[in-house]
Amino acid sequence: MSEEAETIYERVARLEDEVASLRSELDVFKKALRNKIARHEIRMIKEGRDISSIID
């Protein structure tokens, strides 16, 4: 086996790092979406509309 070949352990570690990075990005998107929904709900309340929150 070549010294340049990636071991299974190195590959797993690299993939775990990629998954952690993607999860972090997903958390940012989820927070942004929650904020957008909250602003929309506030606007609806100010307009006197009845709302049911979809964020729980």
Biopython code that builds the backbone (N, CA, C, O; Angstrom):
import numpy as np
from Bio.PDB.StructureBuilder import StructureBuilder

atoms = [
    (1, "MET", "N", (0.842, -1.181, 0.000)),
    (1, "MET", "CA", (0.000, 0.000, 0.000)),
    (1, "MET", "C", (0.892, 1.250, 0.000)),
    (1, "MET", "O", (1.888, 1.295, 0.721)),
    (2, "SER", "N", (0.553, 2.230, -0.776)),
    (2, "SER", "CA", (1.329, 3.448, -0.920)),
    (2, "SER", "C", (1.222, 4.312, 0.337)),
    (2, "SER", "O", (0.196, 4.325, 1.017)),
    (3, "GLU", "N", (2.309, 5.032, 0.628)),
    (3, "GLU", "CA", (2.297, 5.942, 1.779)),
    (3, "GLU", "C", (1.307, 7.081, 1.558)),
    (3, "GLU", "O", (0.806, 7.659, 2.522)),
    (4, "GLU", "N", (1.022, 7.407, 0.304)),
    (4, "GLU", "CA", (0.104, 8.489, -0.006)),
    (4, "GLU", "C", (-1.357, 8.069, 0.138)),
    (4, "GLU", "O", (-2.248, 8.917, 0.203)),
    (5, "ALA", "N", (-1.596, 6.777, 0.188)),
    (5, "ALA", "CA", (-2.974, 6.297, 0.292)),
    (5, "ALA", "C", (-3.556, 6.679, 1.656)),
    (5, "ALA", "O", (-2.893, 6.595, 2.690)),
    (6, "GLU", "N", (-4.796, 7.093, 1.614)),
    (6, "GLU", "CA", (-5.498, 7.491, 2.825)),
    (6, "GLU", "C", (-5.973, 6.240, 3.561)),
    (6, "GLU", "O", (-6.580, 5.353, 2.960)),
    (7, "THR", "N", (-5.694, 6.171, 4.866)),
    (7, "THR", "CA", (-6.176, 5.016, 5.622)),
    (7, "THR", "C", (-7.665, 5.184, 5.878)),
    (7, "THR", "O", (-8.204, 6.286, 5.769)),
    (8, "ILE", "N", (-8.311, 4.105, 6.214)),
    (8, "ILE", "CA", (-9.747, 4.151, 6.508)),
    (8, "ILE", "C", (-10.008, 5.065, 7.696)),
    (8, "ILE", "O", (-11.028, 5.753, 7.741)),
    (9, "TYR", "N", (-9.099, 5.075, 8.649)),
    (9, "TYR", "CA", (-9.263, 5.913, 9.838)),
    (9, "TYR", "C", (-9.150, 7.395, 9.492)),
    (9, "TYR", "O", (-9.894, 8.224, 10.015)),
    (10, "GLU", "N", (-8.211, 7.716, 8.606)),
    (10, "GLU", "CA", (-8.073, 9.105, 8.164)),
    (10, "GLU", "C", (-9.306, 9.536, 7.374)),
    (10, "GLU", "O", (-9.792, 10.657, 7.527)),
    (11, "ARG", "N", (-9.805, 8.641, 6.531)),
    (11, "ARG", "CA", (-10.999, 8.963, 5.739)),
    (11, "ARG", "C", (-12.214, 9.178, 6.644)),
    (11, "ARG", "O", (-12.977, 10.125, 6.451)),
    (12, "VAL", "N", (-12.387, 8.303, 7.624)),
    (12, "VAL", "CA", (-13.502, 8.442, 8.560)),
    (12, "VAL", "C", (-13.380, 9.754, 9.337)),
    (12, "VAL", "O", (-14.372, 10.458, 9.524)),
    (13, "ALA", "N", (-12.183, 10.081, 9.783)),
    (13, "ALA", "CA", (-11.968, 11.322, 10.526)),
    (13, "ALA", "C", (-12.288, 12.531, 9.648)),
    (13, "ALA", "O", (-12.907, 13.489, 10.111)),
    (14, "ARG", "N", (-11.872, 12.489, 8.390)),
    (14, "ARG", "CA", (-12.146, 13.598, 7.473)),
    (14, "ARG", "C", (-13.640, 13.729, 7.213)),
    (14, "ARG", "O", (-14.173, 14.839, 7.178)),
    (15, "LEU", "N", (-14.315, 12.601, 7.032)),
    (15, "LEU", "CA", (-15.759, 12.641, 6.794)),
    (15, "LEU", "C", (-16.517, 13.125, 8.029)),
    (15, "LEU", "O", (-17.510, 13.842, 7.906)),
    (16, "GLU", "N", (-16.053, 12.736, 9.213)),
    (16, "GLU", "CA", (-16.685, 13.222, 10.444)),
    (16, "GLU", "C", (-16.544, 14.734, 10.560)),
    (16, "GLU", "O", (-17.472, 15.416, 10.994)),
    (17, "ASP", "N", (-15.375, 15.262, 10.171)),
    (17, "ASP", "CA", (-15.172, 16.716, 10.182)),
    (17, "ASP", "C", (-16.127, 17.395, 9.205)),
    (17, "ASP", "O", (-16.695, 18.441, 9.518)),
    (18, "GLU", "N", (-16.305, 16.809, 8.031)),
    (18, "GLU", "CA", (-17.218, 17.374, 7.040)),
    (18, "GLU", "C", (-18.656, 17.362, 7.549)),
    (18, "GLU", "O", (-19.392, 18.329, 7.353)),
    (19, "VAL", "N", (-19.058, 16.282, 8.195)),
    (19, "VAL", "CA", (-20.408, 16.186, 8.749)),
    (19, "VAL", "C", (-20.603, 17.254, 9.825)),
    (19, "VAL", "O", (-21.641, 17.915, 9.862)),
    (20, "ALA", "N", (-19.621, 17.422, 10.688)),
    (20, "ALA", "CA", (-19.713, 18.447, 11.743)),
    (20, "ALA", "C", (-19.841, 19.840, 11.130)),
    (20, "ALA", "O", (-20.607, 20.669, 11.621)),
    (21, "SER", "N", (-19.106, 20.093, 10.077)),
    (21, "SER", "CA", (-19.181, 21.394, 9.407)),
    (21, "SER", "C", (-20.562, 21.604, 8.785)),
    (21, "SER", "O", (-21.130, 22.690, 8.893)),
    (22, "LEU", "N", (-21.096, 20.585, 8.144)),
    (22, "LEU", "CA", (-22.421, 20.688, 7.535)),
    (22, "LEU", "C", (-23.503, 20.884, 8.590)),
    (22, "LEU", "O", (-24.443, 21.651, 8.381)),
    (23, "ARG", "N", (-23.377, 20.202, 9.713)),
    (23, "ARG", "CA", (-24.348, 20.384, 10.801)),
    (23, "ARG", "C", (-24.317, 21.811, 11.324)),
    (23, "ARG", "O", (-25.358, 22.391, 11.634)),
    (24, "SER", "N", (-23.133, 22.366, 11.420)),
    (24, "SER", "CA", (-22.991, 23.747, 11.883)),
    (24, "SER", "C", (-23.669, 24.704, 10.908)),
    (24, "SER", "O", (-24.380, 25.619, 11.324)),
    (25, "GLU", "N", (-23.450, 24.493, 9.616)),
    (25, "GLU", "CA", (-24.094, 25.340, 8.609)),
    (25, "GLU", "C", (-25.609, 25.190, 8.670)),
    (25, "GLU", "O", (-26.338, 26.174, 8.542)),
    (26, "LEU", "N", (-26.079, 23.976, 8.864)),
    (26, "LEU", "CA", (-27.510, 23.730, 8.954)),
    (26, "LEU", "C", (-28.113, 24.457, 10.156)),
    (26, "LEU", "O", (-29.213, 25.001, 10.062)),
    (27, "ASP", "N", (-27.408, 24.469, 11.269)),
    (27, "ASP", "CA", (-27.882, 25.191, 12.454)),
    (27, "ASP", "C", (-28.045, 26.681, 12.164)),
    (27, "ASP", "O", (-29.000, 27.303, 12.627)),
    (28, "VAL", "N", (-27.119, 27.250, 11.402)),
    (28, "VAL", "CA", (-27.209, 28.666, 11.039)),
    (28, "VAL", "C", (-28.467, 28.901, 10.201)),
    (28, "VAL", "O", (-29.200, 29.862, 10.438)),
    (29, "PHE", "N", (-28.720, 28.027, 9.220)),
    (29, "PHE", "CA", (-29.905, 28.175, 8.380)),
    (29, "PHE", "C", (-31.188, 28.016, 9.189)),
    (29, "PHE", "O", (-32.155, 28.745, 8.968)),
    (30, "LYS", "N", (-31.201, 27.072, 10.121)),
    (30, "LYS", "CA", (-32.388, 26.860, 10.943)),
    (30, "LYS", "C", (-32.680, 28.084, 11.806)),
    (30, "LYS", "O", (-33.835, 28.490, 11.938)),
    (31, "LYS", "N", (-31.641, 28.672, 12.393)),
    (31, "LYS", "CA", (-31.832, 29.872, 13.216)),
    (31, "LYS", "C", (-32.344, 31.029, 12.365)),
    (31, "LYS", "O", (-33.223, 31.777, 12.792)),
    (32, "ALA", "N", (-31.797, 31.175, 11.169)),
    (32, "ALA", "CA", (-32.237, 32.254, 10.282)),
    (32, "ALA", "C", (-33.700, 32.064, 9.905)),
    (32, "ALA", "O", (-34.465, 33.028, 9.874)),
    (33, "LEU", "N", (-34.087, 30.835, 9.620)),
    (33, "LEU", "CA", (-35.477, 30.561, 9.258)),
    (33, "LEU", "C", (-36.410, 30.819, 10.441)),
    (33, "LEU", "O", (-37.490, 31.383, 10.270)),
    (34, "ARG", "N", (-35.997, 30.411, 11.630)),
    (34, "ARG", "CA", (-36.810, 30.675, 12.819)),
    (34, "ARG", "C", (-36.993, 32.172, 13.032)),
    (34, "ARG", "O", (-38.085, 32.629, 13.368)),
    (35, "ASN", "N", (-35.917, 32.935, 12.833)),
    (35, "ASN", "CA", (-36.009, 34.391, 12.987)),
    (35, "ASN", "C", (-36.959, 34.987, 11.957)),
    (35, "ASN", "O", (-37.750, 35.873, 12.281)),
    (36, "LYS", "N", (-36.885, 34.509, 10.727)),
    (36, "LYS", "CA", (-37.765, 35.020, 9.675)),
    (36, "LYS", "C", (-39.218, 34.699, 9.994)),
    (36, "LYS", "O", (-40.094, 35.546, 9.814)),
    (37, "ILE", "N", (-39.482, 33.491, 10.463)),
    (37, "ILE", "CA", (-40.847, 33.092, 10.817)),
    (37, "ILE", "C", (-41.342, 33.929, 11.994)),
    (37, "ILE", "O", (-42.489, 34.376, 12.000)),
    (38, "ALA", "N", (-40.484, 34.141, 12.988)),
    (38, "ALA", "CA", (-40.869, 34.947, 14.151)),
    (38, "ALA", "C", (-41.219, 36.371, 13.734)),
    (38, "ALA", "O", (-42.201, 36.936, 14.213)),
    (39, "ARG", "N", (-40.410, 36.957, 12.834)),
    (39, "ARG", "CA", (-40.723, 38.312, 12.348)),
    (39, "ARG", "C", (-42.053, 38.339, 11.614)),
    (39, "ARG", "O", (-42.826, 39.287, 11.753)),
    (40, "HIS", "N", (-42.321, 37.297, 10.831)),
    (40, "HIS", "CA", (-43.592, 37.210, 10.112)),
    (40, "HIS", "C", (-44.760, 37.112, 11.101)),
    (40, "HIS", "O", (-45.786, 37.769, 10.921)),
    (41, "GLU", "N", (-44.603, 36.297, 12.132)),
    (41, "GLU", "CA", (-45.663, 36.158, 13.140)),
    (41, "GLU", "C", (-45.905, 37.477, 13.853)),
    (41, "GLU", "O", (-47.055, 37.844, 14.094)),
    (42, "ILE", "N", (-44.848, 38.190, 14.193)),
    (42, "ILE", "CA", (-44.992, 39.488, 14.857)),
    (42, "ILE", "C", (-45.744, 40.455, 13.959)),
    (42, "ILE", "O", (-46.622, 41.183, 14.421)),
    (43, "ARG", "N", (-45.403, 40.464, 12.680)),
    (43, "ARG", "CA", (-46.092, 41.339, 11.735)),
    (43, "ARG", "C", (-47.574, 40.992, 11.663)),
    (43, "ARG", "O", (-48.417, 41.888, 11.613)),
    (44, "MET", "N", (-47.899, 39.702, 11.657)),
    (44, "MET", "CA", (-49.299, 39.277, 11.610)),
    (44, "MET", "C", (-50.046, 39.700, 12.870)),
    (44, "MET", "O", (-51.195, 40.137, 12.797)),
    (45, "ILE", "N", (-49.400, 39.569, 14.018)),
    (45, "ILE", "CA", (-50.020, 39.973, 15.284)),
    (45, "ILE", "C", (-50.296, 41.469, 15.274)),
    (45, "ILE", "O", (-51.366, 41.912, 15.689)),
    (46, "LYS", "N", (-49.328, 42.243, 14.799)),
    (46, "LYS", "CA", (-49.518, 43.699, 14.731)),
    (46, "LYS", "C", (-50.679, 44.074, 13.813)),
    (46, "LYS", "O", (-51.348, 45.085, 14.027)),
    (47, "GLU", "N", (-50.912, 43.258, 12.796)),
    (47, "GLU", "CA", (-52.023, 43.493, 11.868)),
    (47, "GLU", "C", (-53.342, 42.991, 12.440)),
    (47, "GLU", "O", (-54.397, 43.171, 11.832)),
    (48, "GLY", "N", (-53.282, 42.359, 13.614)),
    (48, "GLY", "CA", (-54.493, 41.877, 14.253)),
    (48, "GLY", "C", (-54.953, 40.506, 13.796)),
    (48, "GLY", "O", (-56.084, 40.101, 14.066)),
    (49, "ARG", "N", (-54.079, 39.795, 13.107)),
    (49, "ARG", "CA", (-54.449, 38.451, 12.655)),
    (49, "ARG", "C", (-54.135, 37.426, 13.752)),
    (49, "ARG", "O", (-53.186, 37.575, 14.522)),
    (50, "ASP", "N", (-54.962, 36.393, 13.793)),
    (50, "ASP", "CA", (-54.746, 35.295, 14.732)),
    (50, "ASP", "C", (-53.734, 34.341, 14.091)),
    (50, "ASP", "O", (-53.849, 34.012, 12.910)),
    (51, "ILE", "N", (-52.769, 33.912, 14.853)),
    (51, "ILE", "CA", (-51.761, 33.000, 14.302)),
    (51, "ILE", "C", (-51.566, 31.809, 15.224)),
    (51, "ILE", "O", (-51.870, 31.860, 16.416)),
    (52, "SER", "N", (-51.063, 30.764, 14.653)),
    (52, "SER", "CA", (-50.596, 29.605, 15.416)),
    (52, "SER", "C", (-49.149, 29.415, 15.045)),
    (52, "SER", "O", (-48.817, 29.253, 13.871)),
    (53, "SER", "N", (-48.295, 29.433, 16.027)),
    (53, "SER", "CA", (-46.853, 29.292, 15.761)),
    (53, "SER", "C", (-46.557, 27.911, 15.213)),
    (53, "SER", "O", (-47.099, 26.909, 15.682)),
    (54, "ILE", "N", (-45.693, 27.872, 14.218)),
    (54, "ILE", "CA", (-45.265, 26.582, 13.697)),
    (54, "ILE", "C", (-43.880, 26.217, 14.221)),
    (54, "ILE", "O", (-43.327, 25.170, 13.884)),
    (55, "ILE", "N", (-43.331, 27.103, 15.053)),
    (55, "ILE", "CA", (-42.018, 26.834, 15.647)),
    (55, "ILE", "C", (-42.232, 26.278, 17.050)),
    (55, "ILE", "O", (-42.799, 26.948, 17.913)),
    (56, "ASP", "N", (-41.792, 25.091, 17.262)),
    (56, "ASP", "CA", (-41.840, 24.476, 18.598)),
    (56, "ASP", "C", (-40.601, 23.691, 18.839)),
    (56, "ASP", "O", (-40.445, 23.095, 19.905)),
]
sb = StructureBuilder()
sb.init_structure("model")
sb.init_model(0)
sb.init_chain("A")
sb.init_seg("    ")
for serial, (resi, resn, name, xyz) in enumerate(atoms, 1):
    if name == "N":
        sb.init_residue(resn, " ", resi, " ")
    sb.init_atom(name, np.array(xyz, "f"), 0.0, 1.0, " ", f" {name:<3s}", serial, name[0])
structure = sb.get_structure()
